[in-house]
Amino acid sequence: MQNAVAYFRTSSLSNVGDDKDTLKRQKDAVETYAKKNKIQIVNEFYDKGISGTVSIHEREQFTELLAYLKSNGAKIILVENASRFARDLTVQLVGNKMLKELGYELICVDAPNFFTEETPTAIMIQQILGSVAQFEKANLVAKLKGARIRIRREKGRCEGRKGLKETNPLLLKKTRLLRRKNKVTGKQLGFTRISKILFEEGFKNSKGMPFDKEVLRQLVS
C-alpha cells in the first residue's frame, strides 16, 4: 500500500470548519479515491482562507506539507481537483513542475491524469515559462558582465575578486619594507631576493611556494 498526504484549501474563511460543505466535500473525495486505489493517507494539510492564485511556496500549510514529505518518505499528494491545488493555470503548472522535480506526484482525484496529459494549453504555458526563464538568465548574465566592465574601467580591475593588497595587507607592508632603499648605499633589494626572504619568513602563495617576483612587483606598484 502506498502512502500519501491529503491537501485541502479554501479561499474563504467562512468555509473553515469540519462541518462546512467545502472541506467535507474535499475530504470525502480524497478519502474515496484513496480507499479505491489502496492508498493510505498518513497526514492532512489544510490552508484556510488562501486564494488559489497564491504560489504554493507562499502557503503556510503547503510548506509544512513539503517539510513533512521530506522527513516521512511519502511521495504522493492528493487533492480534490486542480482548482483546489491552484486556480491560476500558471501557478498549477509551475507548482506541479516543482513537485515533480522534488520527486513527488500530484494527483487530482477527480481527474488523476490531469497533470500528466500534455494539453495544447499546458504545452503553450510551459514553453512561455521556459522562454521567460531563458530570457531572465540571459538578462542577468548581461547585467553581470556590464557591471564587471564598468568596475574594471573605474578601478582597473573587477571588484568580484580581491587582490593581495586587500587579502594580505601584512604581505604588502613587509614587501614595501624590504623594497625600501638602503640608507647608506641607496640601492633596493630585487624582487627575487625579496621573494626568498618572504618565503623564509612564512609568506607563501596559495600553492605553498614563494611569491613570483612579478606578483610582488605589481603588489607595491
N, C-alpha and C positions, 0 to 999 in steps of 0.2 A: 504493500500500500504506500502510495506517495504522500508526502507531507506538503501542506500548502498553508498560506496565510490568506485571510479574507480582508479586503479593503472596502470600506464604506465611506461615502461622502454625501453631505447635504449642504446646499448653498445657502439655505435659510435657517437661522437659529430657531425658527418656530417649529422646525422638524426634529429638533433634538429631543431624545427620549425614546425608550424602548417601546412605548405604546403608540408611537406615531407611525402612520402608514408607510411613509417613505423608507425609513430604516428597516421596518419589519419586512417590507417587500424585498428589499435588497438581501437581507439575511435569508429569507425563505428561498430565494432564487439560487443563491450561492450554496446553501446547505443541500438543496435538492440535487444540484449538479454534482457536488462533491460525493454525495452518497451514491448516486447513479454511476459515477466513474471511479469508485473505490479510492477516493482521495480523503485523507484525514486533515481537517482544519486544526492546526496547532495553536493559532492565535488570531485575534481580530484587531483591526485598527480602524478608527473612526474619526475622520476630520469633520468637525462640526462647524457649520456656517462658513464653509470655504468655497469660493467660486470655482467653477470648473475651468476658468481661464487662467487660474494661478498655476505657475510651474510647479511640478511635483517636488522639486528640491526646496521650495519655499513653504511647503506644508508640514506642520509640526508632526502630525501623526504618520505621514508617509515617510518622513525622515526617520522616525522611530522604527517604522516597518523595515526599512533598509538596514538599520543597525541590528535589528533582531535577526533578519535573514543571514547576515554576515556571521553571526555567532551560533545560529541554530542549525544551519545546513539545509533548510527548505529552499526549493528553487522555483516554486510556483506561487503566483499571486492571482487570486480570484476576485473578479469584480462583477457586479450585476450586468453592466453593459459598458460600452465605450464612453458614454457620456458621464458615467459615474467616475471613471478614471479622469476624463477631461472633456469639456465641451468644445474647446478650441481644437481644430484639426492639427494645427501645427504643434500645440502642446502635446497632443496624443502621439504624434509621430516622433517628436524629439524625445519625449519621455519613454516611449517604448524602445526606441533605439538605445537609449542609455541603459535601460534594464537588460536588453539583450547583450550589450557589451559587458555588463556585470555578470552575465550568466544566468539571468532569471527569465522565466516565461510568464508573460501576462496573458490571462485567459478571461475573455468576456463570456460569461456563462450562457448568455442568450445567443451568442454567435462565436463559438470557440475559434473559428478560423479568421476572425476579423483582422487581427494583426499579422497574419501570415499570408493573406491574399494580397497580391500586388495589383491593386486597382489603379486605373489611369490617374485618378486624383492623387493617390498616395505617392505614385511614382513621380508625378509632377512636383509635389511638395518636397520630396526627398532630393530631387535634382536642384530645385531652387535653394534649399538649405545647404546643399553641397557647394553650389556656386557662391553663395554668400560667405561660407566658411573659407573657401579658397581666396575670395577677394579680400576678406579681413586679414588673412595670413599674409598675402602679398602686400597689402597696405601697411601692415605692421613692419614687415621686413624693409620696405622702402623708407618708412619713418626712422627706423633704427639706423639705416645706412646714412640717411640725411643728417641725423644727429651726430654720427661719428665724423662725417666730413666737416660739419660745422665746428665741432670741438677741435678737430685736428687743425683747422685753419686758424682758430682763435688761440689755441695753446700750443700748437706744434705737435701734438700727439693726441691720441684718443683717450678720453677720461676712463674708458672701461677697464684699462689695465694700468695699474700704477707702476712707476719706475722705482729704481733703487733709492732715489732721493726720499721718497715717501715711505717705502717699506723698510729701509735700513739706514736711518739717519746717522747711526753710530759709525757705519762704514764710511759715509760721506765725510763726517768730521775727522776720522782717522786718516783718510786718504788726503784730505786737504792739509793736515798737519805734516804728513810725510812729504808732500809736494812743495812745501814752503822752501824758499831759497835759504841756503846756508848763509848765516850772517857774516861769516869770515870769507868764504870763497865766492859767494853769490851764485853758486850752482844749485840745481834741483836734482832730486833723485828721479831716475827714469821709471816709467810705469811698470816695466818688467821687474825691476828691483822692488818697487812698492808692492806689487802683487805677491812677491815671495815673502816679504816681511809680514804682510797682512795674513797670508796663509799660515805662517808660523805662529801668529797670534790668535788663530782660530777663525779668521774670516774666510769662508768658503762659499762657492756658488751652489746652486741647487743640486749639482751632481757631486758635491764634496770635493771639488777641485779648486785650484787657485783661480781668482778672477782674471779674465783676459785683460791684457793691457789696454785694449781699445775700449772695453767697458768702463774701466777706471778713468780713462781719458775723458769719455763722454760724461761721466759722473760729476767731474769737477769743472766741466766746461761751462 
